[in-house]
Amino acid sequence: MLRLIIADAELELIPKKMLHDPSIRKIASKNHKNADEMLLDSNYMHSSIDKYFPGKSNRFGRPDIIYIFLEMAMESILNKNKLLDVYIHTKNNFIININPEVNVPKSYNRFTGLIEDLFRKKIIENNGKTLLSLHDGELLPFLEKLDGKTIVLSPGGNKSKISEIINADTINVVIGGFSEGDFITNLYEKYNAYSIFNKELTIWSAGMEVIAEYERFKLIVD
């Protein structure tokens, strides 16, 4: 089993200090939503984010990168063969469990609506089956409960061939859920960090490489 854990993801509802911002209220009104139930999204809210979090706007409101990653991971051969588990840990210490059978909406707007429902309801079900669930949880205690080998992918990690690190039958790979910078959670004291390329990769590119390598590994082992 391969587990991909997206860590410190920039996935959150609009922070309280931004709720009464005129631009935010305008977006909420246009979409017929309550501002406090909307996802923070820098694609539409960059100027407002920059106003309330000056100099930090590039690390806020990136549901789009989670969307692209999930589209890739859920459609992989590995997932269709029930050999992939995916978890999303947010920077505000929520953990999202994702049923391997979930169909990620093809529309980005429908995806954000789904995640907004998840934050509100804590669970998304269909025909009695739990597709998504959200609960409070810090990353390190969550990782400690997992069996198997755990590694971290980071541009600052030890330069390694991916075949040298994806080499266990049960492996947990942590990838950052943000577009730039480093993990908020202090992972490096406990887990080995590796870099699989000489340039920084997007989370979906890193995830794709890990999935493909694990497929090759299982093919050889099995």
C-alpha positions, 0 to 999 in steps of 0.5 A: 500500500502506498499512502500519500499524505499532503501536508500543511495544505493551504485549504481553509475557509475564509478567516474571520478577519477577512469576512467583512472585507467588501471584496469578499462580501461581493464574491459571496453575494455573487455566488449566493453563499455565506462568506464564512462558509466559503473556501479561501481562494487566492485565484479570486481573493488575492488582493484581499489576502494581501491586505490582511496577510501582507507578504504572505499571500502566496501561502494562503488559499490554494484549493486549486493545487489540491484539486489538480493533485486529486484529479491525478491521484484518483484516476491513477492505475494504482488507485483503481487497483486499490493500492493507494490511500490519500490524506490531506492535512491542512495547515490549521490541523484538519485531516481529510480522509479520502475514499479511494472510490470518490469521483473528483468533480471535473469542474473546479467550482463543483470541487470547491463546493464539495470541500465547502460542504465537507468543512460544514458537514464534516462528512460527505456520504453517498448511498450510505458510503463515506466518500470524504470525512474531516476531523481535527488532527495534527500531522505528527501524531497522525503519521506516528500511527501509520505502519510502514516506512515514512519519508518526506519529499522536499526540495531541500532533502537529500538528493536521491533517485526515486527508485532508491526511496520507493522501495517498501511494500508499505510506504507513506510519502509526505508531500507539501500542500503549498505552492512555495516555501517549506513545511510549517510542521517540523517534520525533519527532526523525525523523518528523512527528507529526500529530493527527487529532482534538481528543481522544485516540483508541483505537488501533483508532479511529485505525486505522479512520480511517486505513484508511477515508481510504486507501480513499477516497484510492485510489478517487480516485487509481485 
